[in-house]
Amino acid sequence: MRACFLRLCRLLVVVMTLPLSVMEMAGFCDVYHRRLFPLLAFTITFSYNDKVHRLKRELFRNMARFADSFGTLRLLEIGCGSGANFRFYPNGCTVTCTDPNPGFERYLRRNMDANKHVTYEGFLVVSGEDLRGIQDESVDVVVCTLVLCSVKNVQKVLQEAQRVLRKGGAFYFLEHVISDSSWWIYGCQYIFEPLWYYLGDGCKVTKATWKDLETAGFSELYIRHVDVLEVSQMIRPHIVGYSIK
């Protein structure tokens, strides 16, 4: 009975979003994708960072241990957005930024200017599934936060991360995932995901991303499931951690 109710509610939301689907197919959503969404994400970043400040600080605290024998830490960020993670990176690390949305670059530059403790190598407009321009085993650390929810192929992104990581390098992640403990939260995620997909620029809230990480072939995986109580119920369940190639 509960499952039937959820499916019916989701169907109603799907029907409501049909005009958005047509607009997307016709290319009318590009203005939102390239101009409005980067601005929205940049604005929300400040609030979200305040709510997960402790999580991010703890997550990136040991990052310097993955520096090479000369003490240099080469970092690649997949789906960098507006650069919300820069403030948490170790002093002196070298960062290459990638994102499929060129609209983020103007906001990315602002965070670069505000975080002079980091050296920036450049910004590449590429998808996480195809990190063209990044050589094999050329970085010490790959960072991916709030990105795997919106990529088309999570396993391909993880394969690309392993390709560019040197042996012994680390992949850091912080992602919202599907709820497995609260029927209320899961119900919200399942019902409203079709609408959230368009508002969140392709974001899906019903992904069990930890399963992809567990089968990705990393030599070590350190992962925690946490509830970020201060954010929307739709993205309250998170996973956080890192894996080693």
Biotite code that builds the C-alpha atoms (Angstrom):
import biotite.structure as struc

atoms = struc.array([
    struc.Atom([0.000, 0.000, 0.000], chain_id="A", res_id=1, res_name="MET", atom_name="CA", element="C"),
    struc.Atom([2.806, 2.399, 0.932], chain_id="A", res_id=2, res_name="ARG", atom_name="CA", element="C"),
    struc.Atom([4.704, 1.609, -2.263], chain_id="A", res_id=3, res_name="ALA", atom_name="CA", element="C"),
    struc.Atom([1.606, 2.235, -4.389], chain_id="A", res_id=4, res_name="CYS", atom_name="CA", element="C"),
    struc.Atom([1.046, 5.582, -2.677], chain_id="A", res_id=5, res_name="PHE", atom_name="CA", element="C"),
    struc.Atom([4.649, 6.655, -3.344], chain_id="A", res_id=6, res_name="LEU", atom_name="CA", element="C"),
    struc.Atom([4.465, 5.621, -6.992], chain_id="A", res_id=7, res_name="ARG", atom_name="CA", element="C"),
    struc.Atom([1.209, 7.523, -7.482], chain_id="A", res_id=8, res_name="LEU", atom_name="CA", element="C"),
    struc.Atom([2.604, 10.694, -5.900], chain_id="A", res_id=9, res_name="CYS", atom_name="CA", element="C"),
    struc.Atom([5.781, 10.473, -7.983], chain_id="A", res_id=10, res_name="ARG", atom_name="CA", element="C"),
    struc.Atom([3.702, 10.003, -11.149], chain_id="A", res_id=11, res_name="LEU", atom_name="CA", element="C"),
    struc.Atom([1.790, 13.186, -10.369], chain_id="A", res_id=12, res_name="LEU", atom_name="CA", element="C"),
    struc.Atom([5.072, 15.093, -9.969], chain_id="A", res_id=13, res_name="VAL", atom_name="CA", element="C"),
    struc.Atom([6.359, 13.618, -13.246], chain_id="A", res_id=14, res_name="VAL", atom_name="CA", element="C"),
    struc.Atom([3.231, 14.849, -15.017], chain_id="A", res_id=15, res_name="VAL", atom_name="CA", element="C"),
    struc.Atom([3.684, 18.296, -13.478], chain_id="A", res_id=16, res_name="MET", atom_name="CA", element="C"),
    struc.Atom([7.253, 18.470, -14.770], chain_id="A", res_id=17, res_name="THR", atom_name="CA", element="C"),
    struc.Atom([6.424, 17.471, -18.351], chain_id="A", res_id=18, res_name="LEU", atom_name="CA", element="C"),
    struc.Atom([6.658, 21.110, -19.546], chain_id="A", res_id=19, res_name="PRO", atom_name="CA", element="C"),
    struc.Atom([10.169, 21.271, -18.062], chain_id="A", res_id=20, res_name="LEU", atom_name="CA", element="C"),
    struc.Atom([11.082, 18.070, -19.869], chain_id="A", res_id=21, res_name="SER", atom_name="CA", element="C"),
    struc.Atom([9.902, 19.504, -23.177], chain_id="A", res_id=22, res_name="VAL", atom_name="CA", element="C"),
    struc.Atom([11.812, 22.733, -22.537], chain_id="A", res_id=23, res_name="MET", atom_name="CA", element="C"),
    struc.Atom([14.969, 20.769, -21.788], chain_id="A", res_id=24, res_name="GLU", atom_name="CA", element="C"),
    struc.Atom([14.705, 18.736, -24.992], chain_id="A", res_id=25, res_name="MET", atom_name="CA", element="C"),
    struc.Atom([14.169, 21.950, -26.956], chain_id="A", res_id=26, res_name="ALA", atom_name="CA", element="C"),
    struc.Atom([17.243, 23.549, -25.391], chain_id="A", res_id=27, res_name="GLY", atom_name="CA", element="C"),
    struc.Atom([15.312, 26.256, -23.567], chain_id="A", res_id=28, res_name="PHE", atom_name="CA", element="C"),
    struc.Atom([16.865, 25.285, -20.221], chain_id="A", res_id=29, res_name="CYS", atom_name="CA", element="C"),
    struc.Atom([20.361, 26.342, -21.295], chain_id="A", res_id=30, res_name="ASP", atom_name="CA", element="C"),
    struc.Atom([19.917, 29.846, -19.876], chain_id="A", res_id=31, res_name="VAL", atom_name="CA", element="C"),
    struc.Atom([19.109, 28.386, -16.458], chain_id="A", res_id=32, res_name="TYR", atom_name="CA", element="C"),
    struc.Atom([21.912, 25.808, -16.769], chain_id="A", res_id=33, res_name="HIS", atom_name="CA", element="C"),
    struc.Atom([24.677, 28.223, -17.765], chain_id="A", res_id=34, res_name="ARG", atom_name="CA", element="C"),
    struc.Atom([23.645, 31.458, -16.045], chain_id="A", res_id=35, res_name="ARG", atom_name="CA", element="C"),
    struc.Atom([21.077, 31.109, -13.296], chain_id="A", res_id=36, res_name="LEU", atom_name="CA", element="C"),
    struc.Atom([22.146, 27.779, -11.760], chain_id="A", res_id=37, res_name="PHE", atom_name="CA", element="C"),
    struc.Atom([25.806, 28.827, -11.216], chain_id="A", res_id=38, res_name="PRO", atom_name="CA", element="C"),
    struc.Atom([24.578, 31.982, -9.463], chain_id="A", res_id=39, res_name="LEU", atom_name="CA", element="C"),
    struc.Atom([22.149, 29.961, -7.348], chain_id="A", res_id=40, res_name="LEU", atom_name="CA", element="C"),
    struc.Atom([24.818, 27.401, -6.447], chain_id="A", res_id=41, res_name="ALA", atom_name="CA", element="C"),
    struc.Atom([27.314, 30.143, -5.577], chain_id="A", res_id=42, res_name="PHE", atom_name="CA", element="C"),
    struc.Atom([24.765, 31.778, -3.257], chain_id="A", res_id=43, res_name="THR", atom_name="CA", element="C"),
    struc.Atom([23.790, 28.520, -1.549], chain_id="A", res_id=44, res_name="ILE", atom_name="CA", element="C"),
    struc.Atom([27.436, 27.532, -1.090], chain_id="A", res_id=45, res_name="THR", atom_name="CA", element="C"),
    struc.Atom([27.939, 29.953, 1.790], chain_id="A", res_id=46, res_name="PHE", atom_name="CA", element="C"),
    struc.Atom([25.048, 28.520, 3.784], chain_id="A", res_id=47, res_name="SER", atom_name="CA", element="C"),
    struc.Atom([25.921, 24.901, 3.003], chain_id="A", res_id=48, res_name="TYR", atom_name="CA", element="C"),
    struc.Atom([29.585, 25.404, 3.913], chain_id="A", res_id=49, res_name="ASN", atom_name="CA", element="C"),
    struc.Atom([28.586, 26.782, 7.307], chain_id="A", res_id=50, res_name="ASP", atom_name="CA", element="C"),
    struc.Atom([26.467, 23.699, 7.952], chain_id="A", res_id=51, res_name="LYS", atom_name="CA", element="C"),
    struc.Atom([29.127, 21.171, 6.911], chain_id="A", res_id=52, res_name="VAL", atom_name="CA", element="C"),
    struc.Atom([32.177, 23.137, 8.033], chain_id="A", res_id=53, res_name="HIS", atom_name="CA", element="C"),
    struc.Atom([33.158, 20.570, 10.645], chain_id="A", res_id=54, res_name="ARG", atom_name="CA", element="C"),
    struc.Atom([32.641, 17.672, 8.229], chain_id="A", res_id=55, res_name="LEU", atom_name="CA", element="C"),
    struc.Atom([34.807, 19.249, 5.542], chain_id="A", res_id=56, res_name="LYS", atom_name="CA", element="C"),
    struc.Atom([37.515, 20.299, 7.992], chain_id="A", res_id=57, res_name="ARG", atom_name="CA", element="C"),
    struc.Atom([37.748, 16.747, 9.331], chain_id="A", res_id=58, res_name="GLU", atom_name="CA", element="C"),
    struc.Atom([37.572, 15.221, 5.855], chain_id="A", res_id=59, res_name="LEU", atom_name="CA", element="C"),
    struc.Atom([40.451, 17.221, 4.393], chain_id="A", res_id=60, res_name="PHE", atom_name="CA", element="C"),
    struc.Atom([42.541, 17.333, 7.571], chain_id="A", res_id=61, res_name="ARG", atom_name="CA", element="C"),
    struc.Atom([44.869, 14.478, 6.540], chain_id="A", res_id=62, res_name="ASN", atom_name="CA", element="C"),
    struc.Atom([45.170, 15.465, 2.892], chain_id="A", res_id=63, res_name="MET", atom_name="CA", element="C"),
    struc.Atom([48.778, 16.649, 3.215], chain_id="A", res_id=64, res_name="ALA", atom_name="CA", element="C"),
    struc.Atom([49.905, 13.074, 3.931], chain_id="A", res_id=65, res_name="ARG", atom_name="CA", element="C"),
    struc.Atom([49.396, 12.278, 0.237], chain_id="A", res_id=66, res_name="PHE", atom_name="CA", element="C"),
    struc.Atom([51.973, 14.825, -0.943], chain_id="A", res_id=67, res_name="ALA", atom_name="CA", element="C"),
    struc.Atom([54.832, 13.433, -3.011], chain_id="A", res_id=68, res_name="ASP", atom_name="CA", element="C"),
    struc.Atom([58.398, 12.915, -1.779], chain_id="A", res_id=69, res_name="SER", atom_name="CA", element="C"),
    struc.Atom([59.188, 16.597, -2.479], chain_id="A", res_id=70, res_name="PHE", atom_name="CA", element="C"),
    struc.Atom([56.276, 17.779, -0.352], chain_id="A", res_id=71, res_name="GLY", atom_name="CA", element="C"),
    struc.Atom([54.192, 18.869, -3.353], chain_id="A", res_id=72, res_name="THR", atom_name="CA", element="C"),
    struc.Atom([50.479, 18.081, -3.316], chain_id="A", res_id=73, res_name="LEU", atom_name="CA", element="C"),
    struc.Atom([48.865, 18.040, -6.772], chain_id="A", res_id=74, res_name="ARG", atom_name="CA", element="C"),
    struc.Atom([45.095, 18.153, -6.456], chain_id="A", res_id=75, res_name="LEU", atom_name="CA", element="C"),
    struc.Atom([42.367, 17.731, -9.058], chain_id="A", res_id=76, res_name="LEU", atom_name="CA", element="C"),
    struc.Atom([38.804, 18.761, -8.224], chain_id="A", res_id=77, res_name="GLU", atom_name="CA", element="C"),
    struc.Atom([36.027, 17.194, -10.287], chain_id="A", res_id=78, res_name="ILE", atom_name="CA", element="C"),
    struc.Atom([32.954, 19.406, -10.540], chain_id="A", res_id=79, res_name="GLY", atom_name="CA", element="C"),
    struc.Atom([34.559, 22.291, -8.704], chain_id="A", res_id=80, res_name="CYS", atom_name="CA", element="C"),
    struc.Atom([31.528, 24.554, -9.120], chain_id="A", res_id=81, res_name="GLY", atom_name="CA", element="C"),
    struc.Atom([32.280, 27.921, -7.528], chain_id="A", res_id=82, res_name="SER", atom_name="CA", element="C"),
    struc.Atom([35.226, 26.629, -5.480], chain_id="A", res_id=83, res_name="GLY", atom_name="CA", element="C"),
    struc.Atom([33.493, 25.945, -2.171], chain_id="A", res_id=84, res_name="ALA", atom_name="CA", element="C"),
    struc.Atom([36.271, 23.594, -1.025], chain_id="A", res_id=85, res_name="ASN", atom_name="CA", element="C"),
    struc.Atom([39.266, 25.876, -1.557], chain_id="A", res_id=86, res_name="PHE", atom_name="CA", element="C"),
    struc.Atom([39.294, 27.230, 1.994], chain_id="A", res_id=87, res_name="ARG", atom_name="CA", element="C"),
    struc.Atom([39.812, 23.699, 3.373], chain_id="A", res_id=88, res_name="PHE", atom_name="CA", element="C"),
    struc.Atom([42.809, 22.751, 1.212], chain_id="A", res_id=89, res_name="TYR", atom_name="CA", element="C"),
    struc.Atom([46.371, 22.604, 2.641], chain_id="A", res_id=90, res_name="PRO", atom_name="CA", element="C"),
    struc.Atom([48.684, 25.563, 2.211], chain_id="A", res_id=91, res_name="ASN", atom_name="CA", element="C"),
    struc.Atom([50.749, 25.432, -0.950], chain_id="A", res_id=92, res_name="GLY", atom_name="CA", element="C"),
    struc.Atom([48.838, 22.685, -2.748], chain_id="A", res_id=93, res_name="CYS", atom_name="CA", element="C"),
    struc.Atom([48.410, 22.967, -6.511], chain_id="A", res_id=94, res_name="THR", atom_name="CA", element="C"),
    struc.Atom([44.825, 22.710, -7.762], chain_id="A", res_id=95, res_name="VAL", atom_name="CA", element="C"),
    struc.Atom([43.427, 21.949, -11.201], chain_id="A", res_id=96, res_name="THR", atom_name="CA", element="C"),
    struc.Atom([39.687, 22.602, -11.474], chain_id="A", res_id=97, res_name="CYS", atom_name="CA", element="C"),
    struc.Atom([37.210, 20.888, -13.785], chain_id="A", res_id=98, res_name="THR", atom_name="CA", element="C"),
    struc.Atom([33.495, 21.389, -14.353], chain_id="A", res_id=99, res_name="ASP", atom_name="CA", element="C"),
    struc.Atom([31.237, 20.717, -17.344], chain_id="A", res_id=100, res_name="PRO", atom_name="CA", element="C"),
    struc.Atom([29.466, 24.048, -16.816], chain_id="A", res_id=101, res_name="ASN", atom_name="CA", element="C"),
    struc.Atom([31.514, 27.063, -18.031], chain_id="A", res_id=102, res_name="PRO", atom_name="CA", element="C"),
    struc.Atom([29.072, 29.346, -16.244], chain_id="A", res_id=103, res_name="GLY", atom_name="CA", element="C"),
    struc.Atom([30.839, 28.641, -12.954], chain_id="A", res_id=104, res_name="PHE", atom_name="CA", element="C"),
    struc.Atom([34.127, 30.237, -13.981], chain_id="A", res_id=105, res_name="GLU", atom_name="CA", element="C"),
    struc.Atom([33.265, 33.809, -12.973], chain_id="A", res_id=106, res_name="ARG", atom_name="CA", element="C"),
    struc.Atom([32.316, 32.653, -9.448], chain_id="A", res_id=107, res_name="TYR", atom_name="CA", element="C"),
    struc.Atom([35.273, 30.289, -9.311], chain_id="A", res_id=108, res_name="LEU", atom_name="CA", element="C"),
    struc.Atom([37.604, 33.248, -9.842], chain_id="A", res_id=109, res_name="ARG", atom_name="CA", element="C"),
    struc.Atom([36.142, 34.992, -6.798], chain_id="A", res_id=110, res_name="ARG", atom_name="CA", element="C"),
    struc.Atom([36.994, 32.060, -4.540], chain_id="A", res_id=111, res_name="ASN", atom_name="CA", element="C"),
    struc.Atom([40.450, 31.817, -6.096], chain_id="A", res_id=112, res_name="MET", atom_name="CA", element="C"),
    struc.Atom([41.071, 35.454, -5.194], chain_id="A", res_id=113, res_name="ASP", atom_name="CA", element="C"),
    struc.Atom([39.832, 34.808, -1.648], chain_id="A", res_id=114, res_name="ALA", atom_name="CA", element="C"),
    struc.Atom([42.079, 31.770, -1.091], chain_id="A", res_id=115, res_name="ASN", atom_name="CA", element="C"),
    struc.Atom([45.631, 32.778, -1.911], chain_id="A", res_id=116, res_name="LYS", atom_name="CA", element="C"),
    struc.Atom([47.106, 29.883, 0.117], chain_id="A", res_id=117, res_name="HIS", atom_name="CA", element="C"),
    struc.Atom([46.385, 27.616, -2.873], chain_id="A", res_id=118, res_name="VAL", atom_name="CA", element="C"),
    struc.Atom([48.092, 27.658, -6.283], chain_id="A", res_id=119, res_name="THR", atom_name="CA", element="C"),
    struc.Atom([45.701, 27.297, -9.220], chain_id="A", res_id=120, res_name="TYR", atom_name="CA", element="C"),
    struc.Atom([46.779, 25.485, -12.378], chain_id="A", res_id=121, res_name="GLU", atom_name="CA", element="C"),
    struc.Atom([43.668, 26.188, -14.428], chain_id="A", res_id=122, res_name="GLY", atom_name="CA", element="C"),
    struc.Atom([40.010, 25.491, -15.136], chain_id="A", res_id=123, res_name="PHE", atom_name="CA", element="C"),
    struc.Atom([38.994, 22.807, -17.641], chain_id="A", res_id=124, res_name="LEU", atom_name="CA", element="C"),
    struc.Atom([35.447, 22.535, -18.999], chain_id="A", res_id=125, res_name="VAL", atom_name="CA", element="C"),
    struc.Atom([35.112, 18.738, -19.070], chain_id="A", res_id=126, res_name="VAL", atom_name="CA", element="C"),
    struc.Atom([32.747, 16.171, -17.603], chain_id="A", res_id=127, res_name="SER", atom_name="CA", element="C"),
    struc.Atom([33.738, 13.888, -14.750], chain_id="A", res_id=128, res_name="GLY", atom_name="CA", element="C"),
    struc.Atom([33.277, 10.885, -17.034], chain_id="A", res_id=129, res_name="GLU", atom_name="CA", element="C"),
    struc.Atom([35.882, 12.189, -19.492], chain_id="A", res_id=130, res_name="ASP", atom_name="CA", element="C"),
    struc.Atom([38.758, 14.070, -17.875], chain_id="A", res_id=131, res_name="LEU", atom_name="CA", element="C"),
    struc.Atom([40.486, 14.821, -21.135], chain_id="A", res_id=132, res_name="ARG", atom_name="CA", element="C"),
    struc.Atom([43.582, 16.904, -20.718], chain_id="A", res_id=133, res_name="GLY", atom_name="CA", element="C"),
    struc.Atom([44.535, 15.232, -17.427], chain_id="A", res_id=134, res_name="ILE", atom_name="CA", element="C"),
    struc.Atom([47.382, 12.743, -17.809], chain_id="A", res_id=135, res_name="GLN", atom_name="CA", element="C"),
    struc.Atom([47.451, 9.276, -16.275], chain_id="A", res_id=136, res_name="ASP", atom_name="CA", element="C"),
    struc.Atom([48.769, 9.120, -12.694], chain_id="A", res_id=137, res_name="GLU", atom_name="CA", element="C"),
    struc.Atom([49.472, 12.859, -12.674], chain_id="A", res_id=138, res_name="SER", atom_name="CA", element="C"),
    struc.Atom([47.804, 13.928, -9.398], chain_id="A", res_id=139, res_name="VAL", atom_name="CA", element="C"),
    struc.Atom([48.112, 12.993, -5.724], chain_id="A", res_id=140, res_name="ASP", atom_name="CA", element="C"),
    struc.Atom([44.519, 13.725, -4.710], chain_id="A", res_id=141, res_name="VAL", atom_name="CA", element="C"),
    struc.Atom([41.143, 13.895, -6.452], chain_id="A", res_id=142, res_name="VAL", atom_name="CA", element="C"),
    struc.Atom([38.262, 15.703, -4.727], chain_id="A", res_id=143, res_name="VAL", atom_name="CA", element="C"),
    struc.Atom([34.602, 15.191, -5.627], chain_id="A", res_id=144, res_name="CYS", atom_name="CA", element="C"),
    struc.Atom([31.883, 16.778, -3.462], chain_id="A", res_id=145, res_name="THR", atom_name="CA", element="C"),
    struc.Atom([28.179, 17.003, -4.332], chain_id="A", res_id=146, res_name="LEU", atom_name="CA", element="C"),
    struc.Atom([28.954, 15.873, -7.866], chain_id="A", res_id=147, res_name="VAL", atom_name="CA", element="C"),
    struc.Atom([28.228, 12.141, -8.156], chain_id="A", res_id=148, res_name="LEU", atom_name="CA", element="C"),
    struc.Atom([24.538, 12.901, -7.572], chain_id="A", res_id=149, res_name="CYS", atom_name="CA", element="C"),
    struc.Atom([24.314, 14.605, -10.959], chain_id="A", res_id=150, res_name="SER", atom_name="CA", element="C"),
    struc.Atom([26.707, 12.693, -13.230], chain_id="A", res_id=151, res_name="VAL", atom_name="CA", element="C"),
    struc.Atom([25.290, 10.242, -15.762], chain_id="A", res_id=152, res_name="LYS", atom_name="CA", element="C"),
    struc.Atom([27.729, 7.415, -14.961], chain_id="A", res_id=153, res_name="ASN", atom_name="CA", element="C"),
    struc.Atom([29.183, 7.240, -11.441], chain_id="A", res_id=154, res_name="VAL", atom_name="CA", element="C"),
    struc.Atom([31.390, 4.230, -12.206], chain_id="A", res_id=155, res_name="GLN", atom_name="CA", element="C"),
    struc.Atom([32.959, 6.013, -15.178], chain_id="A", res_id=156, res_name="LYS", atom_name="CA", element="C"),
    struc.Atom([33.789, 9.025, -13.000], chain_id="A", res_id=157, res_name="VAL", atom_name="CA", element="C"),
    struc.Atom([35.444, 6.747, -10.436], chain_id="A", res_id=158, res_name="LEU", atom_name="CA", element="C"),
    struc.Atom([37.400, 5.020, -13.201], chain_id="A", res_id=159, res_name="GLN", atom_name="CA", element="C"),
    struc.Atom([38.639, 8.374, -14.467], chain_id="A", res_id=160, res_name="GLU", atom_name="CA", element="C"),
    struc.Atom([39.605, 9.375, -10.927], chain_id="A", res_id=161, res_name="ALA", atom_name="CA", element="C"),
    struc.Atom([41.676, 6.225, -10.575], chain_id="A", res_id=162, res_name="GLN", atom_name="CA", element="C"),
    struc.Atom([43.259, 6.788, -13.972], chain_id="A", res_id=163, res_name="ARG", atom_name="CA", element="C"),
    struc.Atom([44.588, 10.242, -13.094], chain_id="A", res_id=164, res_name="VAL", atom_name="CA", element="C"),
    struc.Atom([45.607, 9.318, -9.539], chain_id="A", res_id=165, res_name="LEU", atom_name="CA", element="C"),
    struc.Atom([49.121, 8.098, -8.881], chain_id="A", res_id=166, res_name="ARG", atom_name="CA", element="C"),
    struc.Atom([49.548, 4.839, -7.015], chain_id="A", res_id=167, res_name="LYS", atom_name="CA", element="C"),
    struc.Atom([48.842, 5.514, -3.349], chain_id="A", res_id=168, res_name="GLY", atom_name="CA", element="C"),
    struc.Atom([46.870, 8.687, -4.114], chain_id="A", res_id=169, res_name="GLY", atom_name="CA", element="C"),
    struc.Atom([43.490, 9.437, -2.545], chain_id="A", res_id=170, res_name="ALA", atom_name="CA", element="C"),
    struc.Atom([39.960, 10.149, -3.755], chain_id="A", res_id=171, res_name="PHE", atom_name="CA", element="C"),
    struc.Atom([37.984, 12.370, -1.340], chain_id="A", res_id=172, res_name="TYR", atom_name="CA", element="C"),
    struc.Atom([34.189, 12.512, -1.445], chain_id="A", res_id=173, res_name="PHE", atom_name="CA", element="C"),
    struc.Atom([31.229, 14.147, 0.282], chain_id="A", res_id=174, res_name="LEU", atom_name="CA", element="C"),
    struc.Atom([27.869, 13.268, -1.277], chain_id="A", res_id=175, res_name="GLU", atom_name="CA", element="C"),
    struc.Atom([24.200, 13.267, -0.367], chain_id="A", res_id=176, res_name="HIS", atom_name="CA", element="C"),
    struc.Atom([22.568, 9.854, -0.901], chain_id="A", res_id=177, res_name="VAL", atom_name="CA", element="C"),
    struc.Atom([19.267, 8.021, -0.692], chain_id="A", res_id=178, res_name="ILE", atom_name="CA", element="C"),
    struc.Atom([17.897, 7.552, 2.800], chain_id="A", res_id=179, res_name="SER", atom_name="CA", element="C"),
    struc.Atom([17.905, 4.002, 4.162], chain_id="A", res_id=180, res_name="ASP", atom_name="CA", element="C"),
    struc.Atom([16.696, 4.759, 7.671], chain_id="A", res_id=181, res_name="SER", atom_name="CA", element="C"),
    struc.Atom([13.759, 7.171, 7.500], chain_id="A", res_id=182, res_name="SER", atom_name="CA", element="C"),
    struc.Atom([10.589, 6.432, 5.546], chain_id="A", res_id=183, res_name="TRP", atom_name="CA", element="C"),
    struc.Atom([9.629, 10.107, 5.661], chain_id="A", res_id=184, res_name="TRP", atom_name="CA", element="C"),
    struc.Atom([12.918, 11.273, 4.139], chain_id="A", res_id=185, res_name="ILE", atom_name="CA", element="C"),
    struc.Atom([12.932, 8.482, 1.562], chain_id="A", res_id=186, res_name="TYR", atom_name="CA", element="C"),
    struc.Atom([9.339, 9.320, 0.641], chain_id="A", res_id=187, res_name="GLY", atom_name="CA", element="C"),
    struc.Atom([10.238, 12.964, 0.025], chain_id="A", res_id=188, res_name="CYS", atom_name="CA", element="C"),
    struc.Atom([13.244, 11.958, -2.055], chain_id="A", res_id=189, res_name="GLN", atom_name="CA", element="C"),
    struc.Atom([11.333, 9.453, -4.168], chain_id="A", res_id=190, res_name="TYR", atom_name="CA", element="C"),
    struc.Atom([8.290, 11.649, -4.792], chain_id="A", res_id=191, res_name="ILE", atom_name="CA", element="C"),
    struc.Atom([9.975, 14.973, -5.513], chain_id="A", res_id=192, res_name="PHE", atom_name="CA", element="C"),
    struc.Atom([13.108, 13.767, -7.322], chain_id="A", res_id=193, res_name="GLU", atom_name="CA", element="C"),
    struc.Atom([11.655, 14.472, -10.811], chain_id="A", res_id=194, res_name="PRO", atom_name="CA", element="C"),
    struc.Atom([11.208, 18.143, -9.879], chain_id="A", res_id=195, res_name="LEU", atom_name="CA", element="C"),
    struc.Atom([14.496, 18.331, -7.963], chain_id="A", res_id=196, res_name="TRP", atom_name="CA", element="C"),
    struc.Atom([16.255, 16.982, -11.062], chain_id="A", res_id=197, res_name="TYR", atom_name="CA", element="C"),
    struc.Atom([15.404, 20.120, -13.034], chain_id="A", res_id=198, res_name="TYR", atom_name="CA", element="C"),
    struc.Atom([15.937, 22.608, -10.218], chain_id="A", res_id=199, res_name="LEU", atom_name="CA", element="C"),
    struc.Atom([19.236, 20.950, -9.281], chain_id="A", res_id=200, res_name="GLY", atom_name="CA", element="C"),
    struc.Atom([20.614, 20.808, -12.814], chain_id="A", res_id=201, res_name="ASP", atom_name="CA", element="C"),
    struc.Atom([20.438, 17.026, -13.160], chain_id="A", res_id=202, res_name="GLY", atom_name="CA", element="C"),
    struc.Atom([20.774, 16.147, -9.476], chain_id="A", res_id=203, res_name="CYS", atom_name="CA", element="C"),
    struc.Atom([19.246, 12.832, -8.369], chain_id="A", res_id=204, res_name="LYS", atom_name="CA", element="C"),
    struc.Atom([18.594, 12.256, -4.669], chain_id="A", res_id=205, res_name="VAL", atom_name="CA", element="C"),
    struc.Atom([17.910, 8.510, -4.786], chain_id="A", res_id=206, res_name="THR", atom_name="CA", element="C"),
    struc.Atom([21.444, 7.305, -5.563], chain_id="A", res_id=207, res_name="LYS", atom_name="CA", element="C"),
    struc.Atom([23.125, 4.723, -3.308], chain_id="A", res_id=208, res_name="ALA", atom_name="CA", element="C"),
    struc.Atom([26.558, 6.098, -4.168], chain_id="A", res_id=209, res_name="THR", atom_name="CA", element="C"),
    struc.Atom([28.349, 4.139, -1.438], chain_id="A", res_id=210, res_name="TRP", atom_name="CA", element="C"),
    struc.Atom([27.701, 0.945, -3.431], chain_id="A", res_id=211, res_name="LYS", atom_name="CA", element="C"),
    struc.Atom([29.583, 2.374, -6.412], chain_id="A", res_id=212, res_name="ASP", atom_name="CA", element="C"),
    struc.Atom([32.512, 3.284, -4.169], chain_id="A", res_id=213, res_name="LEU", atom_name="CA", element="C"),
    struc.Atom([32.567, -0.180, -2.621], chain_id="A", res_id=214, res_name="GLU", atom_name="CA", element="C"),
    struc.Atom([32.857, -1.836, -6.037], chain_id="A", res_id=215, res_name="THR", atom_name="CA", element="C"),
    struc.Atom([35.154, 0.719, -7.707], chain_id="A", res_id=216, res_name="ALA", atom_name="CA", element="C"),
    struc.Atom([38.348, -1.233, -7.035], chain_id="A", res_id=217, res_name="GLY", atom_name="CA", element="C"),
    struc.Atom([40.165, 1.116, -4.648], chain_id="A", res_id=218, res_name="PHE", atom_name="CA", element="C"),
    struc.Atom([42.665, -0.643, -2.391], chain_id="A", res_id=219, res_name="SER", atom_name="CA", element="C"),
    struc.Atom([41.242, 1.029, 0.742], chain_id="A", res_id=220, res_name="GLU", atom_name="CA", element="C"),
    struc.Atom([37.933, 2.741, 1.490], chain_id="A", res_id=221, res_name="LEU", atom_name="CA", element="C"),
    struc.Atom([37.104, 4.861, 4.553], chain_id="A", res_id=222, res_name="TYR", atom_name="CA", element="C"),
    struc.Atom([33.455, 5.903, 4.569], chain_id="A", res_id=223, res_name="ILE", atom_name="CA", element="C"),
    struc.Atom([30.904, 7.232, 7.061], chain_id="A", res_id=224, res_name="ARG", atom_name="CA", element="C"),
    struc.Atom([27.151, 7.673, 6.775], chain_id="A", res_id=225, res_name="HIS", atom_name="CA", element="C"),
    struc.Atom([26.050, 10.905, 8.440], chain_id="A", res_id=226, res_name="VAL", atom_name="CA", element="C"),
    struc.Atom([22.871, 12.949, 8.739], chain_id="A", res_id=227, res_name="ASP", atom_name="CA", element="C"),
    struc.Atom([23.342, 16.666, 8.118], chain_id="A", res_id=228, res_name="VAL", atom_name="CA", element="C"),
    struc.Atom([20.384, 17.825, 10.168], chain_id="A", res_id=229, res_name="LEU", atom_name="CA", element="C"),
    struc.Atom([20.584, 21.481, 9.175], chain_id="A", res_id=230, res_name="GLU", atom_name="CA", element="C"),
    struc.Atom([19.966, 21.006, 5.435], chain_id="A", res_id=231, res_name="VAL", atom_name="CA", element="C"),
    struc.Atom([16.839, 20.132, 3.449], chain_id="A", res_id=232, res_name="SER", atom_name="CA", element="C"),
    struc.Atom([15.279, 16.725, 4.140], chain_id="A", res_id=233, res_name="GLN", atom_name="CA", element="C"),
    struc.Atom([15.859, 15.899, 0.485], chain_id="A", res_id=234, res_name="MET", atom_name="CA", element="C"),
    struc.Atom([19.650, 15.862, 0.929], chain_id="A", res_id=235, res_name="ILE", atom_name="CA", element="C"),
    struc.Atom([19.973, 15.174, 4.644], chain_id="A", res_id=236, res_name="ARG", atom_name="CA", element="C"),
    struc.Atom([21.633, 11.701, 4.359], chain_id="A", res_id=237, res_name="PRO", atom_name="CA", element="C"),
    struc.Atom([25.310, 12.020, 3.391], chain_id="A", res_id=238, res_name="HIS", atom_name="CA", element="C"),
    struc.Atom([28.357, 9.835, 2.922], chain_id="A", res_id=239, res_name="ILE", atom_name="CA", element="C"),
    struc.Atom([31.806, 11.245, 3.615], chain_id="A", res_id=240, res_name="VAL", atom_name="CA", element="C"),
    struc.Atom([35.299, 9.801, 3.427], chain_id="A", res_id=241, res_name="GLY", atom_name="CA", element="C"),
    struc.Atom([38.172, 8.909, 1.119], chain_id="A", res_id=242, res_name="TYR", atom_name="CA", element="C"),
    struc.Atom([39.572, 5.941, -0.746], chain_id="A", res_id=243, res_name="SER", atom_name="CA", element="C"),
    struc.Atom([43.141, 5.084, -1.685], chain_id="A", res_id=244, res_name="ILE", atom_name="CA", element="C"),
    struc.Atom([44.270, 3.799, -5.064], chain_id="A", res_id=245, res_name="LYS", atom_name="CA", element="C"),
])
